Amino acid sequence: MDITYLGHSSFKLKGKQGIVVTDPFDKSVGFSFPSVSADIVTVSHGHGDHNNAKGVSGTTARPEPWIVTTAGEYEIAGISVFGYETFHDGTKGSERGKNVVYKIVLLSQCTTRQKAMQPTLMS
């Protein structure tokens, strides 16, 4: 897996199953978002410095990226995305609202002794 820091709080995660971009930002952060493509875009909250999903193009496998903005469990092209709702501040969201934290799993299977096995994730 390749992990690329894109700036601010945005990352590009590239695995065999596809590409995920997290929290693409707009120009309000003081610099431009780089040109990237992804199969999936995760957005943690609705502020412009985290929700510029339009700034991410699709891939050859998926012409338009799948945009994930809410808590829940998603399985997209072998990539698992688990979203957990949190507060975006220390006052139960009264100042900055809600936020979604994501767990992204790009590994879909591993091979042991020539048998395909689903990995067991330990929390």
C-alpha positions in Angstrom: 0.0 0.0 0.0 1.2 3.5 -0.8 0.2 6.5 1.4 0.7 10.0 0.1 0.2 13.1 2.1 -1.7 15.7 0.0 -1.6 18.6 2.4 -3.7 19.9 5.3 -5.5 16.7 6.5 -5.8 14.9 3.2 -4.2 11.6 2.2 -4.2 9.4 -0.8 -4.2 5.6 0.0 -3.4 3.3 -2.9 -3.8 -0.4 -2.7 -4.3 -3.3 -5.1 -8.1 -2.9 -4.9 -8.1 0.9 -5.6 -7.5 4.4 -4.4 -9.0 6.3 -1.5 -8.6 10.1 -0.9 -9.5 11.5 2.5 -10.7 15.0 3.2 -9.9 16.9 0.0 -9.6 20.6 0.8 -10.4 23.8 -1.0 -8.3 27.0 -1.5 -9.3 28.3 1.9 -6.3 26.5 3.4 -3.9 28.8 1.5 -2.8 26.5 -1.3 -4.4 24.5 -4.1 -5.5 20.9 -3.9 -3.3 18.7 -6.1 -4.7 16.9 -9.2 -5.6 13.4 -8.0 -8.0 10.6 -8.9 -9.7 8.0 -6.7 -12.3 5.3 -6.5 -13.5 6.5 -3.1 -13.4 9.9 -1.4 -14.1 10.2 2.3 -15.3 13.4 3.9 -15.1 13.8 7.6 -17.3 16.9 7.9 -18.9 19.7 5.8 -16.3 22.4 6.2 -14.6 23.6 3.0 -11.2 22.6 4.2 -12.3 19.0 4.3 -15.1 18.5 1.8 -13.9 19.4 -1.7 -14.9 16.0 -3.2 -15.4 17.8 -6.6 -11.7 18.3 -6.7 -11.0 14.6 -7.0 -11.5 12.9 -10.4 -12.4 9.3 -11.0 -10.3 6.4 -12.2 -10.4 4.1 -15.2 -12.3 1.6 -13.0 -14.7 4.1 -11.6 -15.2 7.3 -13.8 -16.8 9.2 -10.8 -15.4 8.5 -7.3 -17.8 7.1 -4.7 -18.2 9.8 -2.0 -18.6 8.7 1.6 -19.9 11.5 3.9 -21.8 9.7 6.7 -21.2 7.1 9.4 -21.8 3.5 8.4 -20.2 0.4 6.8 -19.4 0.5 3.1 -17.9 -2.1 0.7 -16.8 -0.6 -2.6 -14.8 -2.6 -5.1 -13.1 -4.7 -2.4 -12.3 -1.7 -0.2 -14.0 -1.6 3.2 -14.8 1.8 4.8 -16.2 2.0 8.3 -17.4 5.5 9.4 -18.0 6.4 13.1 -19.8 9.6 14.1 -18.0 11.8 16.6 -18.1 15.4 17.7 -15.9 18.0 16.0 -15.2 19.8 19.3 -15.0 19.2 23.0 -18.5 20.5 23.7 -20.5 17.7 22.1 -20.7 19.4 18.8 -22.2 22.7 20.1 -19.3 24.7 18.5 -18.3 22.9 15.3 -20.9 20.1 14.8 -20.4 16.5 14.1 -17.5 14.7 12.5 -17.0 11.2 10.9 -13.9 9.2 11.6 -13.1 6.5 9.1 -11.4 3.1 9.3 -10.3 2.1 5.7 -9.3 -1.4 4.9 -7.6 -2.0 1.6 -6.5 -5.6 2.2 -9.2 -8.0 1.1 -7.4 -11.4 1.4 -4.1 -12.9 2.2 -2.6 -16.3 1.2 -1.3 -18.8 3.8 -0.2 -22.3 2.8 -1.7 -21.8 -0.6 -5.2 -21.2 0.8 -7.0 -17.9 0.5 -8.2 -16.6 3.8 -10.1 -13.6 5.0 -7.9 -11.7 7.5 -9.2 -11.2 11.0 -9.1 -7.6 12.1 -8.2 -6.9 15.7 -9.6 -3.8 17.2 
